[in-house]
Amino acid sequence: MIRFGPAGIPLSCKGRTLKDGIEDVHNLSLTAIEIQMVRANAYTRYPDEDEIGIGTKDVKGSFIVEIIRGGESIIDSDEPIEEDDELIYMPSGITDRFGELYEAGDMAERLDVSISLHTPHYMDLGSNNELTSSCMENIRHAGLIVNALKGDIVVTSLGLYTGRLPEEEIDANILENVDLLTSWWRDNGLKPKLGIEITGNQSVYGSLDQVLGLCDSVEGIVPVVNFPHYHSRTDGALMESDDFLDLLNVVEPYCGGSMHTSFAGVEYEDGNEKRLTPIKKGDLKFEPLAEALCDMKPEITIISGSPLLEHDAMYMRVINERVLSKRVAKAIKERKKSELAAAATAEE
């Protein structure tokens, strides 16, 4: 199955809540949505009197992602809050309260809309400084959010080469920190995948070889193919359907049966992405990918990262259906031609 959906709540959606976005995606005949974790900062506070004795998912007006009790983290949203607990909350949560995530996840399941989440685009797991600690927390909290939503995957990049540390040291730090994340992921029983995205600039960790090498080294992560990033980083390598097919065939064995990808138009220069554009602009075209998908028939989700969001998600769906229809029509025509030839031979 091929799923299409926007990177965020559709621009045409009248409401701006996650539930509104899921319902709107369904009404547009799309089947996926990727939440953008734009404001990911988390803070600590003590509980109010009326919050003591209830689970974090039932706290109204505050998006609480975890409890710190005696220096230990508690992520069970049904765990009753105690007076001396510290509450980790996000002022700009995905929903007004953590409990709404379960409701939104149930709605998405009923409407057959798969959910993913993209962490903040600026991540640094390589410097091992205060920012690295904050980024690690962002990814952990993203995992808790997507798990509550019954979502499929958390998508993240990992860091950049700043010149302050040798590249080899940054690579080693990223490897160690991703390993710590996946260990925490398993220890807490989170079901979504942790996806490492191919990045679009030479100064950012995330070439295809780096991502696949990391997947070889760390259990529990999968590659995420961002087509415009890859196209930019390789200075325009994705032109023909075979180019897409070769890339997908390399990545697919690492993905556990279902690939997560992103598509948009792109402007790039000297192997570096400049900006994402609507799909009809630039030299990265969707039609060759649609041809490759018809050949491969994969389980895949394609998120529209275009500025046009849902418009280009629907455009990709239409193009894919058109390519598939042409394939079917051609096959029927060739079959009829063969049948007529066989009948003519039989008459002779």
Buried (B, 14 or more C-beta within 10 A) or exposed (E): EBBBBBBBBBEEBEEEBBBBBBBBBBEBEBBBBBBBBEEBEBEEEEBEEEBEEBBBBBBEEBBBBBBEBEEEBBBEBEBBBEEEBBBBBBEEBBBEBBBBBBBBBEBBBEEEBBBBBBBBEEBBBBBBEEBBEBBBBBBBBBBBBBBBBBBBBBBBBBBBBEEEBEEEEBBBBBBBBBBBBBEBBEEBEBEBBBBBBBBBBBEBBBBBEBBBEBBEEBEBBBBBBBBBBBBBBBEBBBEEBEBBBBBBEEBBEBBEEBBBBBBBBBBBEEEBBEEBBBBEBBEBBBBBBBBBBBBBEBEBBBBBBBBBBBBBBBBBBBBBEEBBEEBEEEEEEEEEEEEEEEEEEEEE
